[in-house]
Structures are given as structure tokens and as C-alpha cells.
Amino acid sequence: MKNYSHIETSFIHGGISTDEYTGAVNVPIYQTSTYAQKNIGGDVKWEYSRTGNPTRAALESLIAELEGGDAGFAFGSGMAALTAVISLFKTGDKILISSNVYGGTYRVLDKIFSNFGITYQITDTTDLKAFEEAITPEVKAVIIETPANPLLTITDLKAIAEISHRHNLVAIADNTFMTPYLQRPIEHGFDIVVHSATKYIGGHSDVVAGLVVTRNPEDSKRIAFIQNATGGVAGPFDSFLMIRGIKTLAVRMDRHAQNAQQIAEYLQLHNGVKTVYYPGLAGFKGHEIHHRQAKNGGAMISFELTEDYDIKKFFPSLKLITLAESLGGVESLVCHPASMTHASIPRDLRIKLGITDNLIRLSVGIENASDLISDLKQAIDNSRI
């Protein structure tokens, strides 16, 4: 029985928070591949680190508690985590995916799982009627992101879960952008949650990892089997780094989101900015739905400059904010989705989904907000044609 009731405390004391062998207040890095056994054929807790490792187990128990699930699983990357989840399905199954999902999600379905007869369909999950009409007998699951990458599109978690369960679909949410501190899809009825833990979970741009949390014990057994059989597990050191990152997740996310709100409001008033995509803005489509299911607007912003500004001048003009792939670190990062994170999606499809060549995605860090705004202002000013 836990003797606390607030999730901020769970980040510090949740899961396996101390070492059962030594009493160490931080679970050690058990950097071993195998374990000594006293007898042959015995029932041992640890036997081989692909199957289980004490450091990884501590992380897995922690993320399961934070997301409110039955079990957690740590993988070598977010895509390894998603691949394990998609491996639950078989030839002839179809998966619905929400519009403008991460390009890697599209790529693995389009280029890898299509070879095994698992198909997909892009669906507007913000339109509940259209979503339900897209469900046919071969559809077995839905994968959503909310807010979605990179247009921050909002999907109603509870409504999608209810429709999915009515049609016996597995409801899967990528919760990377929000983290369990800001949003917990399982509480709204989702079956499986996936994280690219490289992002906010790790939080310091120094680890690549993925996490899965399952709501149902049956799914937990199946993912455990897939994790062990395919072997894409997180190593002990990466698991340690993620546990360390989680301890400061609440305070980091508060600062991330506070900065993002200020920056989004600034961009919204700038004459050189055509459109701002941020769930924390009152006029943003889906704002009310988002704030029913999430704590705040998060730390991701996308925006487009007006025709009088050139993005090819904007990126080199930045002095503080770094042009780089990824997101969720303590430092602010900016990227060009069309040529970076979503380059694997054909251009005609990108444009149809609203991912234009002028779109800029900003991962707001925890620097001083005024410094970030000053950098954006001078970069926008210098990009005027």
C-alpha cells in the first residue's frame, strides 16, 4: 500500500524505488548479462538480462504505476516499443492511425509491417463519426497521438476508447508529448500506452529508449513474451537514466509548459506568424477537449510564418534554440517537419494532412522564457524577405 496520493510523489517513490539487496536509495545499474543459479531447473527470479534485469524491472514497475496500468515494459527505443505493440497483430489485420502521427509510426507500418500483411488506414480521429465509419471487420486496433505530431491535433480519448471497445478494437495511445504527469490515457479507457522515453521521460537528450504500459493482464503477458522473444530491451544504464529522469519529470514539465504558454501567446500576436498550433491557446481547435483530459497545453508548439518571411533564413538566424531532431530535452529544439521528422511521408500526403513546407515545430525547453522569446523574435525579424 502506497502512503501517498499525489503523482508528484509517485515520480520519486513509485515502483521499485530502493534496492532490495542493499537498501540503496537509488536502484543500482545491474550491468550483467546473466545470473548465478544454485540448482538446475530451479524457479529463479533472474536468469538472463534479456528476460529480466533488476534495473529495468524498477523502471518498468515505475512507469506502470505512473500510467495506472497493469504492467510496464522498457525497450531500446520508442520505435522498438511500438514495433512490439504492433507485433500483437497478424496477417489480415488492419490498424487505424490518426492523422499527422509521427513519421516513424507511418514508416514502420507502410514499409515494414505491410510485408507481413498488416495494413493501416489514416483516419481523422477528431471526427468520431468518420472514425466509427472507418471500422470494418478487419480493423483490430487504433493508434492515436493527442496532441498529434506535429500539428498538435486533439483526439477525445474517452470517446475513442468507448467506440473502440464497442467494436472490440485495441485502443493504443502514444503519450510521448504529454507524459503521465500531464495525461494518462488508461484512465480514459485506453488499453496500451506507448512512449518514446528518449523525449520527456529521459528529459536530457542523453538516452534513446521506449516504454509500453498495458491495462489488461492478457496484453501484459503477450507483450512480455514479445519483448523476451524479439529482444529489443532497454539496457541497465539506459534504464537507470530513465528512472533518474522521471524523478524530476513533474518539475520539468511544469517549467516546460509555463514557457510554452508564454511563447505561444507571443507568437500568436507577432505580425510575421500566420498560424500557431498549441493546445494551451483558448482559440485552438480541441482546446476544451484537451483540457478535460490533460493538465495543461504541454511544451510542443508548431507555427507557420507569413508569406513575407523565409524559413530558410529563419533557422540559421537562431542563436539560442538548436535546430535538431527529437524533442523533450531541457534545451529548446526546433525542427522542420517536412524535411526531418516527417520526411518519410510522401509530400502529397504531407500537404493533404496539413504538414506544409513552411511548418516549424518547436520543443520548448526550460530556459528563461524571455531569452527564448528574444531569440525567436530576432530570427523571425531576420527572415523577412
C-alpha positions, 0 to 999 in steps of 0.5 A: 500500500502506497502512503501517498496520493499525489503523482508528484510523489509517485515520480520519486517513490513509485515502483521499485524505488530502493534496492532490495539487496542493499537498501540503496536509495537509488536502484543500482545499474545491474550491468550483467548479462546473466545470473548465478543459479544454485540448482538446475531447473530451479524457479529463479527470479533472474536468469538472463538480462534479456528476460529480466534485469533488476534495473529495468524491472524498477523502471518498468514497475515505475512507469506502470504505476505512473500510467495506472496500468497493469504492467510496464515494459522498457525497450531500446527505443520508442520505435522498438516499443511500438514495433512490439505493440504492433507485433500483437497483430497478424496477417489480415489485420488492419490498424487505424492511425490518426492523422499527422502521427509521427513519421516513424509510426507511418514508416514502420507500418507502410514499409515494414509491417505491410510485408507481413500483411498488416495494413493501416488506414489514416483516419481523422480521429477528431471526427468520431463519426468518420472514425466509427465509419472507418471500422470494418471487420478487419480493423483490430486496433487504433493508434492515436497521438493527442496532441498529434505530431506535429500539428498538435491535433486533439483526439477525445480519448474517452470517446475513442476508447468507448467506440473502440471497445464497442467494436472490440478494437485495441485502443493504443495511445502514444503519450510521448508529448504529454507524459503521465504527469500531464495525461494518462490515457488508461484512465480514459479507457485506453488499453496500451500506452506507448512512449518514446522515453528518449523525449520527456521521460529521459528529459536530457537528450542523453538516452534513446529508449521506449516504454509500453504500459498495458491495462489488461493482464492478457496484453501484459503477458503477450507483450512480455513474451514479445519483448523476451522473444524479439529482444529489443530491451532497454539496457541497465544504464539506459534504464537507470537514466530513465528512472533518474529522469522521471524523478524530476519529470513533474518539475520539468514539465511544469517549467516546460509548459509555463514557457510554452504558454508564454511563447505561444501567446507571443507568437500568436500576436507577432505580425510575421506568424500566420498560424500557431498550433498549441493546445494551451491557446483558448482559440485552438481547435480541441482546446476544451477537449484537451483540457478535460483530459490533460493538465495543461497545453504541454511544451510542443508548439508548431507555427507557420510564418507569413508569406513575407518571411523565409524559413530558410533564413529563419533557422540559421538566424537562431542563436539560442534554440538548436535546430535538431531532431527529437524533442523533450530535452531541457534545451529548446529544439526546433525542427522542420517537419517536412524535411526531418521528422516527417520526411518519410511521408510522401509530400502529397500526403504531407500537404493533404494532412496539413504538414506544409513546407513552411511548418516549424515545430518547436520543443520548448525547453526550460530556459528563461522564457524571455531569452527564448522569446528574444531569440525567436523574435530576432530570427523571425525579424531576420527572415523577412524577405 
